[in-house]
């Protein structure tokens, strides 16, 4: 296991609130909320996904 400040985060669809993606980030290097335009299975199209703990 890697030591350090990388934390698991969940990317949640801003439209339907489905949690579609899990990733990691360094909270010290990236204190702001991440946003990605990714495919949502429930919406069946690309939606903005936002970091959600
Ligand atoms: Zn969605």
mmCIF file of the protein (N, C-alpha, C, O) and its ligand, coordinates in Angstrom:
data_MODEL
# 
_entry.id   MODEL 
# 
loop_
_entity.id 
_entity.type 
_entity.pdbx_number_of_molecules 
1 polymer     1 
2 non-polymer 1 
# 
_entity_poly.entity_id                      1 
_entity_poly.type                           'polypeptide(L)' 
_entity_poly.nstd_linkage                   no 
_entity_poly.nstd_monomer                   no 
_entity_poly.pdbx_seq_one_letter_code       
;(UNK)(UNK)(UNK)(UNK)(UNK)(UNK)(UNK)(UNK)(UNK)(UNK)(UNK)(UNK)(UNK)(UNK)(UNK)(UNK)
(UNK)(UNK)(UNK)(UNK)(UNK)(UNK)(UNK)(UNK)(UNK)(UNK)(UNK)(UNK)(UNK)(UNK)(UNK)(UNK)
(UNK)(UNK)(UNK)(UNK)(UNK)(UNK)(UNK)(UNK)(UNK)(UNK)(UNK)(UNK)(UNK)(UNK)(UNK)(UNK)
(UNK)(UNK)(UNK)(UNK)(UNK)
;
_entity_poly.pdbx_seq_one_letter_code_can   XXXXXXXXXXXXXXXXXXXXXXXXXXXXXXXXXXXXXXXXXXXXXXXXXXXXX 
_entity_poly.pdbx_strand_id                 A 
# 
loop_
_entity_poly_seq.entity_id 
_entity_poly_seq.num 
_entity_poly_seq.mon_id 
_entity_poly_seq.hetero 
1 1  UNK n 
1 2  UNK n 
1 3  UNK n 
1 4  UNK n 
1 5  UNK n 
1 6  UNK n 
1 7  UNK n 
1 8  UNK n 
1 9  UNK n 
1 10 UNK n 
1 11 UNK n 
1 12 UNK n 
1 13 UNK n 
1 14 UNK n 
1 15 UNK n 
1 16 UNK n 
1 17 UNK n 
1 18 UNK n 
1 19 UNK n 
1 20 UNK n 
1 21 UNK n 
1 22 UNK n 
1 23 UNK n 
1 24 UNK n 
1 25 UNK n 
1 26 UNK n 
1 27 UNK n 
1 28 UNK n 
1 29 UNK n 
1 30 UNK n 
1 31 UNK n 
1 32 UNK n 
1 33 UNK n 
1 34 UNK n 
1 35 UNK n 
1 36 UNK n 
1 37 UNK n 
1 38 UNK n 
1 39 UNK n 
1 40 UNK n 
1 41 UNK n 
1 42 UNK n 
1 43 UNK n 
1 44 UNK n 
1 45 UNK n 
1 46 UNK n 
1 47 UNK n 
1 48 UNK n 
1 49 UNK n 
1 50 UNK n 
1 51 UNK n 
1 52 UNK n 
1 53 UNK n 
# 
loop_
_struct_asym.id 
_struct_asym.entity_id 
A 1 
B 2 
# 
loop_
_chem_comp.id 
_chem_comp.type 
_chem_comp.mon_nstd_flag 
UNK 'L-peptide linking' . 
ZN  non-polymer         . 
# 
_pdbx_entity_nonpoly.entity_id   2 
_pdbx_entity_nonpoly.name        ? 
_pdbx_entity_nonpoly.comp_id     ZN 
# 
_pdbx_nonpoly_scheme.asym_id         B 
_pdbx_nonpoly_scheme.entity_id       2 
_pdbx_nonpoly_scheme.mon_id          ZN 
_pdbx_nonpoly_scheme.ndb_seq_num     1 
_pdbx_nonpoly_scheme.pdb_seq_num     101 
_pdbx_nonpoly_scheme.auth_seq_num    101 
_pdbx_nonpoly_scheme.pdb_mon_id      ZN 
_pdbx_nonpoly_scheme.auth_mon_id     ZN 
_pdbx_nonpoly_scheme.pdb_strand_id   A 
_pdbx_nonpoly_scheme.pdb_ins_code    . 
# 
loop_
_atom_site.group_PDB 
_atom_site.id 
_atom_site.type_symbol 
_atom_site.label_atom_id 
_atom_site.label_alt_id 
_atom_site.label_comp_id 
_atom_site.label_asym_id 
_atom_site.label_entity_id 
_atom_site.label_seq_id 
_atom_site.pdbx_PDB_ins_code 
_atom_site.Cartn_x 
_atom_site.Cartn_y 
_atom_site.Cartn_z 
_atom_site.occupancy 
_atom_site.B_iso_or_equiv 
_atom_site.pdbx_formal_charge 
_atom_site.auth_seq_id 
_atom_site.auth_comp_id 
_atom_site.auth_asym_id 
_atom_site.auth_atom_id 
_atom_site.pdbx_PDB_model_num 
ATOM   1   N  N  . UNK A 1 1  ? 0.843   -1.213 0.000   1.00 0.00 ? 1   UNK A N  1 
ATOM   2   C  CA . UNK A 1 1  ? 0.000   0.000  0.000   1.00 0.00 ? 1   UNK A CA 1 
ATOM   3   C  C  . UNK A 1 1  ? 0.868   1.250  0.000   1.00 0.00 ? 1   UNK A C  1 
ATOM   4   O  O  . UNK A 1 1  ? 1.854   1.346  0.731   1.00 0.00 ? 1   UNK A O  1 
ATOM   5   N  N  . UNK A 1 2  ? 0.484   2.185  -0.824  1.00 0.00 ? 2   UNK A N  1 
ATOM   6   C  CA . UNK A 1 2  ? 1.251   3.428  -0.912  1.00 0.00 ? 2   UNK A CA 1 
ATOM   7   C  C  . UNK A 1 2  ? 0.948   4.310  0.291   1.00 0.00 ? 2   UNK A C  1 
ATOM   8   O  O  . UNK A 1 2  ? -0.196  4.489  0.708   1.00 0.00 ? 2   UNK A O  1 
ATOM   9   N  N  . UNK A 1 3  ? 2.005   4.831  0.804   1.00 0.00 ? 3   UNK A N  1 
ATOM   10  C  CA . UNK A 1 3  ? 1.863   5.740  1.934   1.00 0.00 ? 3   UNK A CA 1 
ATOM   11  C  C  . UNK A 1 3  ? 1.657   7.154  1.397   1.00 0.00 ? 3   UNK A C  1 
ATOM   12  O  O  . UNK A 1 3  ? 2.185   7.491  0.337   1.00 0.00 ? 3   UNK A O  1 
ATOM   13  N  N  . UNK A 1 4  ? 0.918   7.965  2.093   1.00 0.00 ? 4   UNK A N  1 
ATOM   14  C  CA . UNK A 1 4  ? 0.816   9.345  1.633   1.00 0.00 ? 4   UNK A CA 1 
ATOM   15  C  C  . UNK A 1 4  ? -0.590  9.885  1.731   1.00 0.00 ? 4   UNK A C  1 
ATOM   16  O  O  . UNK A 1 4  ? -1.443  9.334  2.426   1.00 0.00 ? 4   UNK A O  1 
ATOM   17  N  N  . UNK A 1 5  ? -0.815  10.971 1.023   1.00 0.00 ? 5   UNK A N  1 
ATOM   18  C  CA . UNK A 1 5  ? -2.045  11.742 1.207   1.00 0.00 ? 5   UNK A CA 1 
ATOM   19  C  C  . UNK A 1 5  ? -3.066  11.484 0.111   1.00 0.00 ? 5   UNK A C  1 
ATOM   20  O  O  . UNK A 1 5  ? -4.017  12.249 -0.044  1.00 0.00 ? 5   UNK A O  1 
ATOM   21  N  N  . UNK A 1 6  ? -2.877  10.412 -0.651  1.00 0.00 ? 6   UNK A N  1 
ATOM   22  C  CA . UNK A 1 6  ? -3.881  10.146 -1.694  1.00 0.00 ? 6   UNK A CA 1 
ATOM   23  C  C  . UNK A 1 6  ? -5.093  9.477  -1.087  1.00 0.00 ? 6   UNK A C  1 
ATOM   24  O  O  . UNK A 1 6  ? -4.981  8.477  -0.378  1.00 0.00 ? 6   UNK A O  1 
ATOM   25  N  N  . UNK A 1 7  ? -6.253  10.041 -1.373  1.00 0.00 ? 7   UNK A N  1 
ATOM   26  C  CA . UNK A 1 7  ? -7.488  9.525  -0.806  1.00 0.00 ? 7   UNK A CA 1 
ATOM   27  C  C  . UNK A 1 7  ? -8.424  9.073  -1.912  1.00 0.00 ? 7   UNK A C  1 
ATOM   28  O  O  . UNK A 1 7  ? -8.443  9.635  -3.007  1.00 0.00 ? 7   UNK A O  1 
ATOM   29  N  N  . UNK A 1 8  ? -9.195  8.051  -1.601  1.00 0.00 ? 8   UNK A N  1 
ATOM   30  C  CA . UNK A 1 8  ? -10.221 7.616  -2.539  1.00 0.00 ? 8   UNK A CA 1 
ATOM   31  C  C  . UNK A 1 8  ? -11.333 8.644  -2.602  1.00 0.00 ? 8   UNK A C  1 
ATOM   32  O  O  . UNK A 1 8  ? -11.773 9.174  -1.582  1.00 0.00 ? 8   UNK A O  1 
ATOM   33  N  N  . UNK A 1 9  ? -11.772 8.911  -3.798  1.00 0.00 ? 9   UNK A N  1 
ATOM   34  C  CA . UNK A 1 9  ? -12.926 9.786  -3.975  1.00 0.00 ? 9   UNK A CA 1 
ATOM   35  C  C  . UNK A 1 9  ? -13.917 9.126  -4.923  1.00 0.00 ? 9   UNK A C  1 
ATOM   36  O  O  . UNK A 1 9  ? -13.549 8.290  -5.749  1.00 0.00 ? 9   UNK A O  1 
ATOM   37  N  N  . UNK A 1 10 ? -15.157 9.511  -4.792  1.00 0.00 ? 10  UNK A N  1 
ATOM   38  C  CA . UNK A 1 10 ? -16.216 8.975  -5.645  1.00 0.00 ? 10  UNK A CA 1 
ATOM   39  C  C  . UNK A 1 10 ? -16.681 10.082 -6.568  1.00 0.00 ? 10  UNK A C  1 
ATOM   40  O  O  . UNK A 1 10 ? -16.897 11.216 -6.141  1.00 0.00 ? 10  UNK A O  1 
ATOM   41  N  N  . UNK A 1 11 ? -16.834 9.738  -7.852  1.00 0.00 ? 11  UNK A N  1 
ATOM   42  C  CA . UNK A 1 11 ? -17.365 10.703 -8.821  1.00 0.00 ? 11  UNK A CA 1 
ATOM   43  C  C  . UNK A 1 11 ? -18.846 10.397 -9.038  1.00 0.00 ? 11  UNK A C  1 
ATOM   44  O  O  . UNK A 1 11 ? -19.224 9.294  -9.433  1.00 0.00 ? 11  UNK A O  1 
ATOM   45  N  N  . UNK A 1 12 ? -19.656 11.392 -8.773  1.00 0.00 ? 12  UNK A N  1 
ATOM   46  C  CA . UNK A 1 12 ? -21.103 11.221 -8.784  1.00 0.00 ? 12  UNK A CA 1 
ATOM   47  C  C  . UNK A 1 12 ? -21.719 12.061 -9.895  1.00 0.00 ? 12  UNK A C  1 
ATOM   48  O  O  . UNK A 1 12 ? -21.349 13.221 -10.081 1.00 0.00 ? 12  UNK A O  1 
ATOM   49  N  N  . UNK A 1 13 ? -22.651 11.481 -10.625 1.00 0.00 ? 13  UNK A N  1 
ATOM   50  C  CA . UNK A 1 13 ? -23.354 12.201 -11.683 1.00 0.00 ? 13  UNK A CA 1 
ATOM   51  C  C  . UNK A 1 13 ? -24.137 13.363 -11.081 1.00 0.00 ? 13  UNK A C  1 
ATOM   52  O  O  . UNK A 1 13 ? -24.867 13.196 -10.104 1.00 0.00 ? 13  UNK A O  1 
ATOM   53  N  N  . UNK A 1 14 ? -23.974 14.534 -11.674 1.00 0.00 ? 14  UNK A N  1 
ATOM   54  C  CA . UNK A 1 14 ? -24.666 15.705 -11.125 1.00 0.00 ? 14  UNK A CA 1 
ATOM   55  C  C  . UNK A 1 14 ? -26.143 15.716 -11.498 1.00 0.00 ? 14  UNK A C  1 
ATOM   56  O  O  . UNK A 1 14 ? -26.915 16.496 -10.940 1.00 0.00 ? 14  UNK A O  1 
ATOM   57  N  N  . UNK A 1 15 ? -26.544 14.862 -12.435 1.00 0.00 ? 15  UNK A N  1 
ATOM   58  C  CA . UNK A 1 15 ? -27.951 14.837 -12.863 1.00 0.00 ? 15  UNK A CA 1 
ATOM   59  C  C  . UNK A 1 15 ? -28.767 13.846 -12.038 1.00 0.00 ? 15  UNK A C  1 
ATOM   60  O  O  . UNK A 1 15 ? -29.783 14.213 -11.448 1.00 0.00 ? 15  UNK A O  1 
ATOM   61  N  N  . UNK A 1 16 ? -28.320 12.586 -11.998 1.00 0.00 ? 16  UNK A N  1 
ATOM   62  C  CA . UNK A 1 16 ? -29.119 11.540 -11.351 1.00 0.00 ? 16  UNK A CA 1 
ATOM   63  C  C  . UNK A 1 16 ? -28.529 11.076 -10.025 1.00 0.00 ? 16  UNK A C  1 
ATOM   64  O  O  . UNK A 1 16 ? -29.132 10.261 -9.327  1.00 0.00 ? 16  UNK A O  1 
ATOM   65  N  N  . UNK A 1 17 ? -27.356 11.590 -9.677  1.00 0.00 ? 17  UNK A N  1 
ATOM   66  C  CA . UNK A 1 17 ? -26.685 11.254 -8.418  1.00 0.00 ? 17  UNK A CA 1 
ATOM   67  C  C  . UNK A 1 17 ? -26.160 9.833  -8.365  1.00 0.00 ? 17  UNK A C  1 
ATOM   68  O  O  . UNK A 1 17 ? -25.811 9.337  -7.293  1.00 0.00 ? 17  UNK A O  1 
ATOM   69  N  N  . UNK A 1 18 ? -26.102 9.181  -9.503  1.00 0.00 ? 18  UNK A N  1 
ATOM   70  C  CA . UNK A 1 18 ? -25.508 7.850  -9.552  1.00 0.00 ? 18  UNK A CA 1 
ATOM   71  C  C  . UNK A 1 18 ? -24.010 7.958  -9.323  1.00 0.00 ? 18  UNK A C  1 
ATOM   72  O  O  . UNK A 1 18 ? -23.354 8.848  -9.866  1.00 0.00 ? 18  UNK A O  1 
ATOM   73  N  N  . UNK A 1 19 ? -23.472 7.050  -8.519  1.00 0.00 ? 19  UNK A N  1 
ATOM   74  C  CA . UNK A 1 19 ? -22.030 7.024  -8.277  1.00 0.00 ? 19  UNK A CA 1 
ATOM   75  C  C  . UNK A 1 19 ? -21.389 6.066  -9.267  1.00 0.00 ? 19  UNK A C  1 
ATOM   76  O  O  . UNK A 1 19 ? -21.474 4.848  -9.116  1.00 0.00 ? 19  UNK A O  1 
ATOM   77  N  N  . UNK A 1 20 ? -20.748 6.630  -10.278 1.00 0.00 ? 20  UNK A N  1 
ATOM   78  C  CA . UNK A 1 20 ? -20.276 5.818  -11.396 1.00 0.00 ? 20  UNK A CA 1 
ATOM   79  C  C  . UNK A 1 20 ? -18.786 5.519  -11.365 1.00 0.00 ? 20  UNK A C  1 
ATOM   80  O  O  . UNK A 1 20 ? -18.351 4.514  -11.926 1.00 0.00 ? 20  UNK A O  1 
ATOM   81  N  N  . UNK A 1 21 ? -18.007 6.355  -10.732 1.00 0.00 ? 21  UNK A N  1 
ATOM   82  C  CA . UNK A 1 21 ? -16.559 6.196  -10.825 1.00 0.00 ? 21  UNK A CA 1 
ATOM   83  C  C  . UNK A 1 21 ? -15.904 6.385  -9.461  1.00 0.00 ? 21  UNK A C  1 
ATOM   84  O  O  . UNK A 1 21 ? -16.338 7.191  -8.637  1.00 0.00 ? 21  UNK A O  1 
ATOM   85  N  N  . UNK A 1 22 ? -14.847 5.612  -9.259  1.00 0.00 ? 22  UNK A N  1 
ATOM   86  C  CA . UNK A 1 22 ? -14.033 5.772  -8.062  1.00 0.00 ? 22  UNK A CA 1 
ATOM   87  C  C  . UNK A 1 22 ? -12.613 6.045  -8.515  1.00 0.00 ? 22  UNK A C  1 
ATOM   88  O  O  . UNK A 1 22 ? -12.103 5.361  -9.403  1.00 0.00 ? 22  UNK A O  1 
ATOM   89  N  N  . UNK A 1 23 ? -11.979 7.016  -7.928  1.00 0.00 ? 23  UNK A N  1 
ATOM   90  C  CA . UNK A 1 23 ? -10.606 7.331  -8.284  1.00 0.00 ? 23  UNK A CA 1 
ATOM   91  C  C  . UNK A 1 23 ? -9.891  7.821  -7.033  1.00 0.00 ? 23  UNK A C  1 
ATOM   92  O  O  . UNK A 1 23 ? -10.464 7.825  -5.944  1.00 0.00 ? 23  UNK A O  1 
ATOM   93  N  N  . UNK A 1 24 ? -8.659  8.226  -7.191  1.00 0.00 ? 24  UNK A N  1 
ATOM   94  C  CA . UNK A 1 24 ? -7.915  8.765  -6.056  1.00 0.00 ? 24  UNK A CA 1 
ATOM   95  C  C  . UNK A 1 24 ? -7.343  10.116 -6.427  1.00 0.00 ? 24  UNK A C  1 
ATOM   96  O  O  . UNK A 1 24 ? -7.156  10.432 -7.602  1.00 0.00 ? 24  UNK A O  1 
ATOM   97  N  N  . UNK A 1 25 ? -7.072  10.895 -5.419  1.00 0.00 ? 25  UNK A N  1 
ATOM   98  C  CA . UNK A 1 25 ? -6.380  12.161 -5.641  1.00 0.00 ? 25  UNK A CA 1 
ATOM   99  C  C  . UNK A 1 25 ? -5.610  12.530 -4.393  1.00 0.00 ? 25  UNK A C  1 
ATOM   100 O  O  . UNK A 1 25 ? -5.854  12.012 -3.303  1.00 0.00 ? 25  UNK A O  1 
ATOM   101 N  N  . UNK A 1 26 ? -4.692  13.424 -4.580  1.00 0.00 ? 26  UNK A N  1 
ATOM   102 C  CA . UNK A 1 26 ? -3.934  13.972 -3.466  1.00 0.00 ? 26  UNK A CA 1 
ATOM   103 C  C  . UNK A 1 26 ? -4.634  15.242 -2.988  1.00 0.00 ? 26  UNK A C  1 
ATOM   104 O  O  . UNK A 1 26 ? -4.650  16.257 -3.686  1.00 0.00 ? 26  UNK A O  1 
ATOM   105 N  N  . UNK A 1 27 ? -5.202  15.171 -1.805  1.00 0.00 ? 27  UNK A N  1 
ATOM   106 C  CA . UNK A 1 27 ? -5.999  16.304 -1.328  1.00 0.00 ? 27  UNK A CA 1 
ATOM   107 C  C  . UNK A 1 27 ? -5.168  17.540 -1.030  1.00 0.00 ? 27  UNK A C  1 
ATOM   108 O  O  . UNK A 1 27 ? -5.674  18.662 -1.048  1.00 0.00 ? 27  UNK A O  1 
ATOM   109 N  N  . UNK A 1 28 ? -3.894  17.324 -0.755  1.00 0.00 ? 28  UNK A N  1 
ATOM   110 C  CA . UNK A 1 28 ? -3.030  18.486 -0.519  1.00 0.00 ? 28  UNK A CA 1 
ATOM   111 C  C  . UNK A 1 28 ? -2.708  19.194 -1.823  1.00 0.00 ? 28  UNK A C  1 
ATOM   112 O  O  . UNK A 1 28 ? -2.652  20.422 -1.879  1.00 0.00 ? 28  UNK A O  1 
ATOM   113 N  N  . UNK A 1 29 ? -2.496  18.399 -2.880  1.00 0.00 ? 29  UNK A N  1 
ATOM   114 C  CA . UNK A 1 29 ? -2.168  18.985 -4.185  1.00 0.00 ? 29  UNK A CA 1 
ATOM   115 C  C  . UNK A 1 29 ? -3.410  19.523 -4.881  1.00 0.00 ? 29  UNK A C  1 
ATOM   116 O  O  . UNK A 1 29 ? -3.335  20.463 -5.671  1.00 0.00 ? 29  UNK A O  1 
ATOM   117 N  N  . UNK A 1 30 ? -4.565  18.908 -4.575  1.00 0.00 ? 30  UNK A N  1 
ATOM   118 C  CA . UNK A 1 30 ? -5.809  19.285 -5.244  1.00 0.00 ? 30  UNK A CA 1 
ATOM   119 C  C  . UNK A 1 30 ? -6.909  19.480 -4.212  1.00 0.00 ? 30  UNK A C  1 
ATOM   120 O  O  . UNK A 1 30 ? -7.745  18.594 -4.032  1.00 0.00 ? 30  UNK A O  1 
ATOM   121 N  N  . UNK A 1 31 ? -6.927  20.604 -3.539  1.00 0.00 ? 31  UNK A N  1 
ATOM   122 C  CA . UNK A 1 31 ? -7.914  20.823 -2.481  1.00 0.00 ? 31  UNK A CA 1 
ATOM   123 C  C  . UNK A 1 31 ? -9.322  21.092 -2.995  1.00 0.00 ? 31  UNK A C  1 
ATOM   124 O  O  . UNK A 1 31 ? -10.301 20.899 -2.274  1.00 0.00 ? 31  UNK A O  1 
ATOM   125 N  N  . UNK A 1 32 ? -9.418  21.540 -4.251  1.00 0.00 ? 32  UNK A N  1 
ATOM   126 C  CA . UNK A 1 32 ? -10.739 21.840 -4.804  1.00 0.00 ? 32  UNK A CA 1 
ATOM   127 C  C  . UNK A 1 32 ? -11.428 20.572 -5.283  1.00 0.00 ? 32  UNK A C  1 
ATOM   128 O  O  . UNK A 1 32 ? -10.776 19.547 -5.487  1.00 0.00 ? 32  UNK A O  1 
ATOM   129 N  N  . UNK A 1 33 ? -12.729 20.637 -5.461  1.00 0.00 ? 33  UNK A N  1 
ATOM   130 C  CA . UNK A 1 33 ? -13.511 19.489 -5.915  1.00 0.00 ? 33  UNK A CA 1 
ATOM   131 C  C  . UNK A 1 33 ? -13.239 19.187 -7.373  1.00 0.00 ? 33  UNK A C  1 
ATOM   132 O  O  . UNK A 1 33 ? -13.218 20.080 -8.221  1.00 0.00 ? 33  UNK A O  1 
ATOM   133 N  N  . UNK A 1 34 ? -13.031 17.911 -7.647  1.00 0.00 ? 34  UNK A N  1 
ATOM   134 C  CA . UNK A 1 34 ? -12.791 17.494 -9.022  1.00 0.00 ? 34  UNK A CA 1 
ATOM   135 C  C  . UNK A 1 34 ? -14.104 17.382 -9.783  1.00 0.00 ? 34  UNK A C  1 
ATOM   136 O  O  . UNK A 1 34 ? -15.138 17.012 -9.227  1.00 0.00 ? 34  UNK A O  1 
ATOM   137 N  N  . UNK A 1 35 ? -14.036 17.711 -11.066 1.00 0.00 ? 35  UNK A N  1 
ATOM   138 C  CA . UNK A 1 35 ? -15.188 17.551 -11.953 1.00 0.00 ? 35  UNK A CA 1 
ATOM   139 C  C  . UNK A 1 35 ? -14.717 16.927 -13.258 1.00 0.00 ? 35  UNK A C  1 
ATOM   140 O  O  . UNK A 1 35 ? -13.723 17.355 -13.845 1.00 0.00 ? 35  UNK A O  1 
ATOM   141 N  N  . UNK A 1 36 ? -15.450 15.904 -13.705 1.00 0.00 ? 36  UNK A N  1 
ATOM   142 C  CA . UNK A 1 36 ? -15.105 15.241 -14.965 1.00 0.00 ? 36  UNK A CA 1 
ATOM   143 C  C  . UNK A 1 36 ? -16.364 15.045 -15.783 1.00 0.00 ? 36  UNK A C  1 
ATOM   144 O  O  . UNK A 1 36 ? -17.434 14.750 -15.250 1.00 0.00 ? 36  UNK A O  1 
ATOM   145 N  N  . UNK A 1 37 ? -16.220 15.214 -17.083 1.00 0.00 ? 37  UNK A N  1 
ATOM   146 C  CA . UNK A 1 37 ? -17.327 14.898 -17.980 1.00 0.00 ? 37  UNK A CA 1 
ATOM   147 C  C  . UNK A 1 37 ? -17.174 13.438 -18.390 1.00 0.00 ? 37  UNK A C  1 
ATOM   148 O  O  . UNK A 1 37 ? -16.304 13.085 -19.186 1.00 0.00 ? 37  UNK A O  1 
ATOM   149 N  N  . UNK A 1 38 ? -18.042 12.597 -17.827 1.00 0.00 ? 38  UNK A N  1 
ATOM   150 C  CA . UNK A 1 38 ? -17.914 11.158 -18.042 1.00 0.00 ? 38  UNK A CA 1 
ATOM   151 C  C  . UNK A 1 38 ? -19.272 10.558 -18.366 1.00 0.00 ? 38  UNK A C  1 
ATOM   152 O  O  . UNK A 1 38 ? -20.325 11.164 -18.168 1.00 0.00 ? 38  UNK A O  1 
ATOM   153 N  N  . UNK A 1 39 ? -19.190 9.331  -18.876 1.00 0.00 ? 39  UNK A N  1 
ATOM   154 C  CA . UNK A 1 39 ? -20.426 8.648  -19.276 1.00 0.00 ? 39  UNK A CA 1 
ATOM   155 C  C  . UNK A 1 39 ? -21.166 8.129  -18.043 1.00 0.00 ? 39  UNK A C  1 
ATOM   156 O  O  . UNK A 1 39 ? -20.585 7.462  -17.187 1.00 0.00 ? 39  UNK A O  1 
ATOM   157 N  N  . UNK A 1 40 ? -22.441 8.445  -17.972 1.00 0.00 ? 40  UNK A N  1 
ATOM   158 C  CA . UNK A 1 40 ? -23.283 7.944  -16.893 1.00 0.00 ? 40  UNK A CA 1 
ATOM   159 C  C  . UNK A 1 40 ? -24.169 6.826  -17.429 1.00 0.00 ? 40  UNK A C  1 
ATOM   160 O  O  . UNK A 1 40 ? -24.881 7.004  -18.417 1.00 0.00 ? 40  UNK A O  1 
ATOM   161 N  N  . UNK A 1 41 ? -24.118 5.677  -16.769 1.00 0.00 ? 41  UNK A N  1 
ATOM   162 C  CA . UNK A 1 41 ? -24.905 4.528  -17.233 1.00 0.00 ? 41  UNK A CA 1 
ATOM   163 C  C  . UNK A 1 41 ? -26.403 4.790  -17.085 1.00 0.00 ? 41  UNK A C  1 
ATOM   164 O  O  . UNK A 1 41 ? -27.201 4.398  -17.937 1.00 0.00 ? 41  UNK A O  1 
ATOM   165 N  N  . UNK A 1 42 ? -26.764 5.444  -16.015 1.00 0.00 ? 42  UNK A N  1 
ATOM   166 C  CA . UNK A 1 42 ? -28.189 5.663  -15.775 1.00 0.00 ? 42  UNK A CA 1 
ATOM   167 C  C  . UNK A 1 42 ? -28.767 6.680  -16.763 1.00 0.00 ? 42  UNK A C  1 
ATOM   168 O  O  . UNK A 1 42 ? -29.853 6.478  -17.307 1.00 0.00 ? 42  UNK A O  1 
ATOM   169 N  N  . UNK A 1 43 ? -28.035 7.771  -16.988 1.00 0.00 ? 43  UNK A N  1 
ATOM   170 C  CA . UNK A 1 43 ? -28.481 8.787  -17.946 1.00 0.00 ? 43  UNK A CA 1 
ATOM   171 C  C  . UNK A 1 43 ? -28.254 8.328  -19.393 1.00 0.00 ? 43  UNK A C  1 
ATOM   172 O  O  . UNK A 1 43 ? -28.884 8.827  -20.325 1.00 0.00 ? 43  UNK A O  1 
ATOM   173 N  N  . UNK A 1 44 ? -27.360 7.389  -19.551 1.00 0.00 ? 44  UNK A N  1 
ATOM   174 C  CA . UNK A 1 44 ? -26.974 6.861  -20.861 1.00 0.00 ? 44  UNK A CA 1 
ATOM   175 C  C  . UNK A 1 44 ? -26.438 7.956  -21.787 1.00 0.00 ? 44  UNK A C  1 
ATOM   176 O  O  . UNK A 1 44 ? -26.660 7.929  -22.997 1.00 0.00 ? 44  UNK A O  1 
ATOM   177 N  N  . UNK A 1 45 ? -25.746 8.895  -21.205 1.00 0.00 ? 45  UNK A N  1 
ATOM   178 C  CA . UNK A 1 45 ? -25.016 9.878  -22.003 1.00 0.00 ? 45  UNK A CA 1 
ATOM   179 C  C  . UNK A 1 45 ? -23.977 10.529 -21.101 1.00 0.00 ? 45  UNK A C  1 
ATOM   180 O  O  . UNK A 1 45 ? -23.892 10.221 -19.913 1.00 0.00 ? 45  UNK A O  1 
ATOM   181 N  N  . UNK A 1 46 ? -23.204 11.414 -21.664 1.00 0.00 ? 46  UNK A N  1 
ATOM   182 C  CA . UNK A 1 46 ? -22.165 12.059 -20.871 1.00 0.00 ? 46  UNK A CA 1 
ATOM   183 C  C  . UNK A 1 46 ? -22.757 13.133 -19.972 1.00 0.00 ? 46  UNK A C  1 
ATOM   184 O  O  . UNK A 1 46 ? -23.559 13.967 -20.392 1.00 0.00 ? 46  UNK A O  1 
ATOM   185 N  N  . UNK A 1 47 ? -22.333 13.077 -18.739 1.00 0.00 ? 47  UNK A N  1 
ATOM   186 C  CA . UNK A 1 47 ? -22.772 14.047 -17.737 1.00 0.00 ? 47  UNK A CA 1 
ATOM   187 C  C  . UNK A 1 47 ? -21.557 14.537 -16.964 1.00 0.00 ? 47  UNK A C  1 
ATOM   188 O  O  . UNK A 1 47 ? -20.501 13.904 -16.955 1.00 0.00 ? 47  UNK A O  1 
ATOM   189 N  N  . UNK A 1 48 ? -21.735 15.665 -16.327 1.00 0.00 ? 48  UNK A N  1 
ATOM   190 C  CA . UNK A 1 48 ? -20.699 16.159 -15.442 1.00 0.00 ? 48  UNK A CA 1 
ATOM   191 C  C  . UNK A 1 48 ? -20.738 15.358 -14.144 1.00 0.00 ? 48  UNK A C  1 
ATOM   192 O  O  . UNK A 1 48 ? -21.771 15.260 -13.483 1.00 0.00 ? 48  UNK A O  1 
ATOM   193 N  N  . UNK A 1 49 ? -19.595 14.794 -13.801 1.00 0.00 ? 49  UNK A N  1 
ATOM   194 C  CA . UNK A 1 49 ? -19.464 14.029 -12.550 1.00 0.00 ? 49  UNK A CA 1 
ATOM   195 C  C  . UNK A 1 49 ? -18.611 14.832 -11.585 1.00 0.00 ? 49  UNK A C  1 
ATOM   196 O  O  . UNK A 1 49 ? -17.577 15.389 -11.953 1.00 0.00 ? 49  UNK A O  1 
ATOM   197 N  N  . UNK A 1 50 ? -19.064 14.875 -10.359 1.00 0.00 ? 50  UNK A N  1 
ATOM   198 C  CA . UNK A 1 50 ? -18.382 15.689 -9.356  1.00 0.00 ? 50  UNK A CA 1 
ATOM   199 C  C  . UNK A 1 50 ? -17.931 14.816 -8.194  1.00 0.00 ? 50  UNK A C  1 
ATOM   200 O  O  . UNK A 1 50 ? -18.575 13.829 -7.840  1.00 0.00 ? 50  UNK A O  1 
ATOM   201 N  N  . UNK A 1 51 ? -16.820 15.206 -7.623  1.00 0.00 ? 51  UNK A N  1 
ATOM   202 C  CA . UNK A 1 51 ? -16.295 14.511 -6.452  1.00 0.00 ? 51  UNK A CA 1 
ATOM   203 C  C  . UNK A 1 51 ? -17.319 14.497 -5.325  1.00 0.00 ? 51  UNK A C  1 
ATOM   204 O  O  . UNK A 1 51 ? -17.951 15.505 -5.008  1.00 0.00 ? 51  UNK A O  1 
ATOM   205 N  N  . UNK A 1 52 ? -17.457 13.327 -4.742  1.00 0.00 ? 52  UNK A N  1 
ATOM   206 C  CA . UNK A 1 52 ? -18.390 13.176 -3.636  1.00 0.00 ? 52  UNK A CA 1 
ATOM   207 C  C  . UNK A 1 52 ? -17.811 12.160 -2.684  1.00 0.00 ? 52  UNK A C  1 
ATOM   208 O  O  . UNK A 1 52 ? -17.480 11.050 -3.099  1.00 0.00 ? 52  UNK A O  1 
ATOM   209 N  N  . UNK A 1 53 ? -17.680 12.506 -1.423  1.00 0.00 ? 53  UNK A N  1 
ATOM   210 C  CA . UNK A 1 53 ? -17.034 11.606 -0.483  1.00 0.00 ? 53  UNK A CA 1 
ATOM   211 C  C  . UNK A 1 53 ? -17.840 10.350 -0.235  1.00 0.00 ? 53  UNK A C  1 
ATOM   212 O  O  . UNK A 1 53 ? -17.420 9.491  0.540   1.00 0.00 ? 53  UNK A O  1 
HETATM 213 ZN ZN . ZN  B 2 .  ? -26.617 10.291 -14.428 1.00 0.00 ? 101 ZN  A ZN 1 
# 
